[in-house]
């Protein structure tokens, strides 16, 4: 289970993000990048951020620590920007935050050549999770202490917007992998598949999904309750792993 912190201070907005995340301070004296449940993408972005980030961690990829973050709407009183005030008030309760990486540099595909084995693992991972947001325009990769670190997974699992829980969606290829910033360097997909697939057992996937808070699973979709929705996520991811021949072939086609 993740740690839960209390946000004590809003520091600064990160306006380059579509959902306008913010750097905040918490009651553990840590600094975090807060993702707001009241942002335009809604709580599904937090669900994707948690599930995909923790799947990446389980695969041995570098992902900042993810915590749950309680936000008091009274913090809006000290903000002069009406947009920020509204966002804080709309996000009362449990949000999600990632450890802030001071001094981290944005990945530049023209200035840094990735290791092919690492590039292949990341491409494999992003295809599994249907991550539409790892392009040259917006890589969502940071260089921190010499390590390539994966951030911002709120746009992954894009199938779950308006989803009815049908696990058959897991069988679909992921044609948008053709736009992946690391695709050209990912020449060891078979090796990545052999290394990574055994790590994501059904039990490991279920442990990650089980931690998703009930408050983030409320929506108009055809689920009986939050537990039913969690079971649907697990079923989808387990099936996607078992039926991965189609999306692995899609990576080969995109590289060709």
N, C-alpha and C positions, 0 to 999 in steps of 0.2 A: 504494500500500500504506500502511496506517496505521503510525504509530509504535508501538513496543512499549516500555512502561515497567515498572519493577519497583516493586511496592508496598513501601514502607518503614515505613509507620505507619498503623494504623487510628485514625481520629480520632473519629468519632461515627456512630451509626446514624441512618438516616432512616426512622423507623418508620411514617411515613404511607404508604410504598410497600408494596404487597402482598408483594414479594419481599425486603423489608428491605435495600435498598441502603445504602451507607455512604459518608461522606466519608472519603477517604484521602489520604495524601501519598505521592509517588513519588520515585524517584531523580533526577528532573529538577527537583526542588524544586517541582513543580506540585501543585495540589490537584485532585482528581477525585471524581466520583460513581461509585463502583464498583458494577457489576452482577455478581452472583455466579453462576457456572455451576452451583453446587450448590444454588441456591435452588429453591423448590417448582416453579416453572414450567420448570425445566430449561434446557439449553443452547439449545433452540429460541427462547427469549426473547432470547438474545444474538444469534442469527442474525437475528431480526426487527429487533432494535435496530440492528445494523450495516447490513443491506441497506436498510431503510426510511430510516434516518438519512442514509445516503449518497445515496440517491435524492433525498431532499429537498434536500440540498446541491447535487446536480447540477441541480436545478430552480431554484436561486437562492434557496431559502428559508433562513431563519436556523436553523442547527442547531449546537450546541456541537461542538467538535472531539471526535472519537471516537478512542480509542486502545485497543490491546490491552494488558492489564495482567497481568503475571506475579505470582502470589500464593504466598508461602511459607507453608505451614500452621503454621510455628513462630510466626507472629504471634499465633496463638490463645493462646499462653502468657500474654500480658499482658492478656487480656480476662477480666473477672470473670463476665460473663454466659454461662451454659452454652449458650444458644441461639446467641449470636454465635460462641462457640468452635466449635460443631458446624458452623456455616455456613462459617467460614473453612477448617476441615479438609476439608469436602466440596468446596471450590472450589480445591483445590491445582492449580496450573498456570495455564493461560491463561484470563483473564476479559476483560471489556470495561469501559471506563470513559469517562465524558464529562467534559469540562472543567467544573470547578466555576465557577459564575457568582456571585461575591460581590456581595451587595446586590441580586440580582434579586428582583422582586416577582411573586407569583402573579397571573395574569390574572384579573380580575373582570369577568364579562360585564355586570354592573350598573353598573360604574364606568368602563368604557373601551369606546368604540365603535370597532370595527375598520374599516379602510378596505375598501370593498366589493371592490375588485380583489384585495387581499391575501386577504380572506376567501374569495373564489372560488377562488383558487389553492390555498389550504389544503384546502378542501372537495374540490376535484378530486383533489388528492394523496392525501387520506385515503380517498377512495373507491377510487382505484386500488389502494391498499395494504391495503384492508379493515381499517382501523384502528378498532377498537371502543371506543377509550379517549380520545376528545376530546369529552366531554360537559360539560354545565354543572356536573355534580357533580365531575368530574375532568377539567378542560380540558387538562392537560399542556401549558400555554403559560405562558411567563414573559415579563415585561417587563424588558429589560436594556438600559441606555443608550438608552432610547426605542424599542427594536426588539422586535417580537414574535418570540420564539424558541421553537422547537418542541423538546420533550423527550419522553423516555419512550415509545419505540415498540416495547417488548417485547410488547405485546398485539396489534400489527398482524400481518398475514399469518396470521390465526388459522386459516385453512384448513389450514396445514401440520402441525397436531397430528393424528397418525394418518393422514397423507397417504400415498398410494401413488405419487405423482408424476404422476397423470393431469392433463395440461394443460387438459382440458375444464372443470375447476373454474374456470378463468379467465373463462368466459363468464357466470358468475352475476352478477346485480345485487347491490347491497349495501344491503338495506333499512334496516339500522341507521344509515345516514346521516341518517335522520330525527331522530336524537338529537344530532346534531353541534352544538356550542356556537356555531359561526359560520354555521350554515345560513341563518338569517334574513337575514344581511347579504350572503350570497353570490349576488348578482344578476347576475354577469358570468361565468357558467360557460362560455359559448361562447367568450368572449375568453380565458379561462384555458386552455381546451382548445387553442385555436390557438397560444398562446404556449408551452405546456409540452410537449405531446405530441412535437413535433419534437426536443426536447432529449434525450429518452430513446431513443437509437438502440439497436439490439441490441448494438452494440459497447460502448456506455456501460454498459448493464445487465450485460453479461458481465464487464466489468472490475471492477465492484463485487462481484458474486457470487463471482468467482474468489478474492477475498481472504478468504472465509470459511474459518476454520481447519478442518482435518480433525477435530480433537477435538470440535468442536461439531456435527458431522454424523453422529455415531454414534447409532443408534436402531433401533427394531424395524421400521421401514418397509421397503417392498419396493424397495430400491435396491441395486444391485450393489456400489457403493462410493461414496466421497465425491464423486468427480468426476461420477458418474452423478446424484447428488443435486443437485450444482451445475447440471448441464445441465437438470435438471427445473425448478429455480427460474427459470433464464433463459427456458426455453420458456414457463413459466406467465406471466411478466411481459410478455414480448414478445407473447404471444397476447392478454393482457388489454388491452394498448394497442391492438392491431389490432381487437379486438372491443368497443370501448368504447361503442358506441352504446347498448347495453342499460343499462350503469351510468350513462351520462350522462342517459338518460331517467329512470332512477330518482332522480337528484338533482332533476330537474324535478318529478317526481311528489311527492317529499318536500316541496319548497318550496310546491307547490300545496296 
